[in-house]
Amino acid sequence: MATTMTSPYAIPTTIDDTVLTTSLADYSKKLTDNVYNSTVVLKLANQYKKLVDGGTSLVETLIKEKQDDGGFYLGADVLNNTQGHDTTICEFRWQNAYEPIVITRDEERMNSGAMHKILDLAGTKTMLSEKAIADRLSQALSKPVGAAGNLVDLETLVAAGTLGTIAGATYTFWQATVTTSGAFATQGLTDMTTGYYAVSSDATTDNPTHIITTKTIFQKFEQTRLPLERISNTLTANAGFQNLTFKGIPIFYGNYIDTGLLFELNMNYNYYGVDSATDLITTPFISPSNQTVKVAYILWRGTGWTTNNRRRNLKLNSIT
């Protein structure tokens, strides 16, 4: 089917744009993946996604100090009728990410003659772009990535410095616990236990819910469990990965976590901020005026990790 030309300068093609766009949502071509690893951190983030409908930023309301406006009284004692300013807000800026889906005229011609060919071509291209943007987001959610300056990664989330619009160095309530560890064989479990209680409200309340680390540290932890190793037979909240447990908490590894790091996260307070209208959407195919290609884009807009209670998170660093 030939595309109707709206201008004498438009680029002629042999594939209807509608066919390509429709195929984005209806492809079945499967590839053997020889490149990408599992996007574990992105899977975790998607379980705690907070969709926000636009705006200049994502805003979290925080309790910054204890309220102390009431008290005890007898009879006709005068009661206080004012209340202090015990809350504040923290703003998280948006970050954008994209991945192109490009089909050249040469590819169109090589796949012309049968409709299923172009559907497979579009499906293959789309799958590659989906894997690429998922991998890019998983990396940027795990550690600082220069090009994603506004996106909050785990290392920035679980730290004592600035997060969002609040400086942790100035406001101690906005500091996570960061502990310098060492050889896992001699102090790893001790540091994990001490850190667990440091960020917990009590033995059974507001405890860490997830532990994520590197593959190397995960293996070291696994070795400490032998011969009393306990491996969960379930998936972590259907995230798609099996795990060990520590104090009943799933512990797993991410492929982009930096060397020597282990995070104990309380996911009752951490969220993955995403713009509801730009949550990995795919645009229609268009033809640039100066290229014989058709291109669509996968678009994402979000803040990365956000929190309204940063001090409930722990990071162990320098683990060997």
C-alpha positions as CSV (number, residue, x, y, z in Angstrom):
1,M,0.0,0.0,0.0
2,A,1.5,3.3,-1.0
3,T,1.5,6.2,1.4
4,T,-0.4,9.3,0.2
5,M,2.0,12.1,-0.5
6,T,1.0,15.4,1.0
7,S,3.8,17.3,-0.5
8,P,5.8,17.1,-3.8
9,Y,8.9,17.0,-1.6
10,A,7.8,14.1,0.6
11,I,9.9,11.0,0.6
12,P,8.2,8.2,-1.3
13,T,7.9,4.8,0.4
14,T,6.4,1.4,0.0
15,I,5.1,0.7,3.5
16,D,2.0,2.4,5.0
17,D,2.8,4.3,8.2
18,T,-0.4,2.9,9.7
19,V,0.8,-0.7,9.2
20,L,4.1,0.1,11.0
21,T,2.4,2.0,13.9
22,T,-0.2,-0.8,14.4
23,S,2.5,-3.4,14.4
24,L,4.2,-1.8,17.4
25,A,1.4,-3.0,19.6
26,D,1.0,-6.4,17.8
27,Y,4.3,-7.9,17.2
28,S,5.3,-11.5,18.0
29,K,8.8,-11.8,16.7
30,K,11.1,-13.3,19.4
31,L,14.9,-12.9,19.6
32,T,17.5,-14.8,21.5
33,D,19.1,-12.2,23.7
34,N,22.9,-12.5,23.8
35,V,23.5,-9.1,25.2
36,Y,21.2,-7.8,28.0
37,N,21.0,-8.9,31.6
38,S,17.9,-8.8,33.7
39,T,16.7,-5.3,34.7
40,V,16.2,-6.2,38.3
41,V,16.2,-2.7,39.8
42,L,13.7,-1.5,37.2
43,K,11.5,-4.5,38.1
44,L,11.7,-3.5,41.8
45,A,10.9,0.1,40.9
46,N,7.8,-0.8,38.9
47,Q,6.3,-2.5,41.9
48,Y,6.4,0.8,43.7
49,K,5.5,3.1,40.9
50,K,3.9,6.5,41.7
51,L,2.1,7.9,38.6
52,V,1.9,11.7,38.6
53,D,-0.1,13.7,36.1
54,G,2.4,16.3,34.9
55,G,3.4,19.3,36.8
56,T,6.8,21.1,37.1
57,S,8.0,18.5,39.7
58,L,7.0,15.7,41.9
59,V,6.3,16.9,45.5
60,E,6.6,14.8,48.6
61,T,5.3,16.1,52.0
62,L,7.6,15.3,54.9
63,I,7.4,15.2,58.7
64,K,10.5,17.1,59.7
65,E,10.1,17.1,63.5
66,K,8.0,15.9,66.3
67,Q,4.8,17.8,67.1
68,D,4.7,19.1,70.7
69,D,1.7,21.4,70.9
70,G,-0.5,19.6,73.4
71,G,0.1,18.4,77.0
72,F,-1.8,17.5,80.2
73,Y,-4.3,19.7,81.9
74,L,-6.7,19.9,84.8
75,G,-10.1,21.6,85.2
76,A,-10.2,25.0,83.5
77,D,-6.6,25.2,82.5
78,V,-6.0,27.2,79.3
79,L,-5.2,25.0,76.4
80,N,-2.8,25.9,73.6
81,N,-4.6,26.6,70.3
82,T,-1.7,27.0,68.0
83,Q,0.3,24.4,66.1
84,G,3.9,24.5,65.0
85,H,5.2,24.0,61.4
86,D,6.3,20.4,61.7
87,T,6.1,19.5,58.0
88,T,7.9,20.5,54.8
89,I,7.9,19.6,51.2
90,C,10.6,18.2,48.9
91,E,10.5,18.5,45.2
92,F,12.0,16.1,42.7
93,R,12.7,17.2,39.1
94,W,11.7,15.3,36.0
95,Q,14.1,13.5,33.7
96,N,13.4,12.3,30.2
97,A,14.6,9.2,28.4
98,Y,14.0,7.9,24.9
99,E,14.9,5.2,22.5
100,P,14.3,5.4,18.7
101,I,12.7,2.7,16.5
102,V,14.2,3.3,13.1
103,I,13.3,1.5,9.8
104,T,15.3,2.5,6.7
105,R,14.0,2.4,3.2
106,D,16.5,-0.4,2.4
107,E,14.9,-2.4,5.2
108,E,11.5,-1.7,3.8
109,R,12.4,-2.9,0.4
110,M,14.1,-6.0,1.7
111,N,11.0,-6.8,3.6
112,S,8.4,-5.8,1.0
113,G,6.2,-8.3,-0.8
114,A,4.6,-9.9,2.2
115,M,2.8,-8.2,5.1
116,H,4.2,-10.5,7.8
117,K,7.7,-9.6,6.9
118,I,7.3,-5.9,7.8
119,L,5.3,-6.9,10.9
120,D,8.3,-9.0,12.0
121,L,10.7,-6.3,11.1
122,A,8.8,-3.7,13.2
123,G,8.4,-6.2,16.0
124,T,12.2,-7.0,16.1
125,K,13.1,-3.3,16.0
126,T,10.6,-2.5,18.8
127,M,11.8,-5.3,21.0
128,L,15.4,-4.1,20.7
129,S,14.4,-0.6,21.6
130,E,12.4,-1.8,24.6
131,K,15.3,-3.8,25.9
132,A,17.6,-0.8,25.4
133,I,15.5,1.7,27.3
134,A,14.8,-0.8,30.1
135,D,18.5,-1.4,30.4
136,R,19.3,2.3,30.4
137,L,16.7,3.0,33.1
138,S,17.8,0.1,35.2
139,Q,21.4,1.4,35.1
140,A,20.4,5.0,35.9
141,L,18.2,3.8,38.8
142,S,21.1,1.9,40.3
143,K,23.9,4.4,40.2
144,P,24.7,8.0,39.1
145,V,24.7,8.4,35.3
146,G,26.0,11.7,34.0
147,A,23.4,12.2,31.3
148,A,20.5,11.5,33.7
149,G,21.4,14.3,36.1
150,N,17.9,14.8,37.4
151,L,17.0,11.1,37.8
152,V,17.5,9.8,41.4
153,D,19.4,6.6,41.7
154,L,19.9,4.3,44.7
155,E,23.2,5.7,45.7
156,T,21.8,9.3,45.8
157,L,18.6,8.1,47.5
158,V,20.4,6.3,50.3
159,A,23.0,8.9,51.4
160,A,23.3,11.9,53.6
161,G,23.7,14.6,51.0
162,T,21.2,16.6,49.0
163,L,18.1,14.8,47.7
164,G,15.5,16.6,45.8
165,T,15.4,20.2,47.1
166,I,16.5,19.4,50.7
167,A,20.2,19.3,51.8
168,G,20.8,16.3,54.1
169,A,23.9,17.9,55.4
170,T,21.8,20.7,56.9
171,Y,18.7,18.7,58.0
172,T,19.6,15.5,59.9
173,F,16.1,14.2,59.5
174,W,16.9,13.9,55.7
175,Q,19.8,11.6,56.1
176,A,20.0,7.9,55.4
177,T,22.3,5.7,57.4
178,V,25.6,5.0,55.6
179,T,28.1,2.6,57.1
180,T,31.6,1.8,56.0
181,S,31.9,-1.9,56.1
182,G,34.8,-4.2,55.2
183,A,35.5,-7.9,54.7
184,F,32.1,-9.6,54.4
185,A,33.4,-12.9,55.8
186,T,34.3,-11.3,59.1
187,Q,31.9,-8.4,59.6
188,G,29.3,-8.5,56.8
189,L,26.5,-10.1,58.7
190,T,27.3,-8.0,61.8
191,D,27.1,-4.8,59.8
192,M,23.8,-5.9,58.1
193,T,22.3,-6.7,61.5
194,T,23.5,-3.4,63.1
195,G,22.3,-1.4,60.2
196,Y,18.9,-3.2,60.2
197,Y,18.2,-2.0,63.7
198,A,19.7,1.4,63.1
199,V,17.0,2.2,60.5
200,S,14.1,0.4,62.2
201,S,11.6,2.0,64.4
202,D,11.5,-1.1,66.7
203,A,12.0,-4.9,66.3
204,T,8.8,-5.4,64.3
205,T,7.9,-1.9,62.9
206,D,9.3,0.1,60.0
207,N,12.0,-2.4,59.2
208,P,13.8,-2.8,55.9
209,T,11.7,-4.7,53.3
210,H,14.2,-5.4,50.5
211,I,18.0,-5.9,50.4
212,I,19.8,-5.4,47.1
213,T,23.6,-5.7,46.4
214,T,26.1,-6.9,43.8
215,K,26.4,-10.4,42.5
216,T,29.7,-10.8,44.3
217,I,28.4,-9.8,47.7
218,F,25.2,-11.9,47.1
219,Q,27.5,-14.9,46.6
220,K,29.4,-14.1,49.8
221,F,26.2,-13.9,51.7
222,E,25.0,-17.2,50.2
223,Q,28.2,-18.9,51.3
224,T,27.6,-17.7,54.9
225,R,24.3,-19.6,54.8
226,L,25.9,-22.9,54.1
227,P,25.1,-25.5,55.3
228,L,22.0,-23.9,56.8
229,E,21.2,-22.1,53.6
230,R,17.5,-21.1,53.2
231,I,16.5,-20.3,49.7
232,S,13.0,-18.9,49.0
233,N,10.9,-20.9,46.6
234,T,8.8,-17.9,45.7
235,L,9.4,-14.8,43.7
236,T,10.0,-11.5,45.3
237,A,6.5,-9.9,44.9
238,N,6.3,-11.5,41.5
239,A,9.3,-9.4,40.3
240,G,10.7,-12.4,38.5
241,F,13.8,-13.3,40.4
242,Q,14.5,-15.9,43.1
243,N,16.2,-14.8,46.3
244,L,17.8,-15.6,49.6
245,T,16.5,-14.0,52.8
246,F,18.0,-12.2,55.7
247,K,15.6,-11.8,58.8
248,G,12.9,-12.8,56.4
249,I,13.8,-10.0,53.9
250,P,14.5,-10.9,50.3
251,I,18.1,-10.2,49.3
252,F,18.9,-10.1,45.6
253,Y,21.5,-8.5,43.3
254,G,21.3,-6.0,40.5
255,N,23.7,-6.0,37.6
256,Y,24.4,-2.3,37.8
257,I,25.0,-1.9,41.6
258,D,28.4,-0.4,42.1
259,T,31.2,-2.6,43.7
260,G,31.1,-2.9,47.4
261,L,27.6,-1.7,48.0
262,L,24.6,-3.2,49.8
263,F,21.3,-1.4,50.3
264,E,18.7,-2.2,52.9
265,L,15.5,-0.4,51.7
266,N,12.2,0.2,53.4
267,M,9.8,0.2,50.5
268,N,7.0,1.5,52.6
269,Y,8.5,5.0,52.0
270,N,10.3,4.8,48.7
271,Y,8.6,5.3,45.3
272,Y,9.4,5.3,41.6
273,G,8.0,8.6,40.3
274,V,6.7,8.5,36.7
275,D,4.7,10.9,34.5
276,S,1.4,9.1,33.9
277,A,1.3,10.3,30.3
278,T,4.8,9.3,29.4
279,D,5.3,5.9,30.9
280,L,7.3,4.2,28.2
281,I,4.8,5.3,25.5
282,T,5.5,4.8,21.8
283,T,4.9,7.5,19.3
284,P,3.6,7.0,15.7
285,F,6.2,6.6,12.9
286,I,7.2,9.7,11.1
287,S,9.5,10.4,8.2
288,P,12.2,13.1,8.6
289,S,12.5,15.5,5.7
290,N,16.2,14.8,5.2
291,Q,16.4,11.0,5.6
292,T,14.9,8.0,3.9
293,V,13.9,6.4,7.2
294,K,10.8,6.1,9.3
295,V,11.2,6.6,13.0
296,A,9.1,6.2,16.1
297,Y,10.2,6.8,19.7
298,I,9.7,5.1,23.0
299,L,9.5,7.9,25.6
300,W,9.8,8.0,29.4
301,R,9.5,10.8,31.8
302,G,10.0,10.5,35.6
303,T,12.0,11.3,38.6
304,G,13.6,8.0,39.5
305,W,13.5,7.1,43.2
306,T,11.7,9.4,45.6
307,T,11.0,9.0,49.3
308,N,9.1,10.7,52.1
309,N,11.2,9.1,54.9
310,R,14.8,8.9,53.8
311,R,16.2,7.8,57.2
312,R,14.5,4.4,57.0
313,N,17.1,3.3,54.4
314,L,20.6,1.9,54.9
315,K,23.7,1.7,52.7
316,L,26.8,-0.4,53.5
317,N,29.8,0.6,51.4
318,S,33.4,-0.6,51.0
319,I,32.4,-4.3,51.3
320,T,35.1,-6.7,50.2
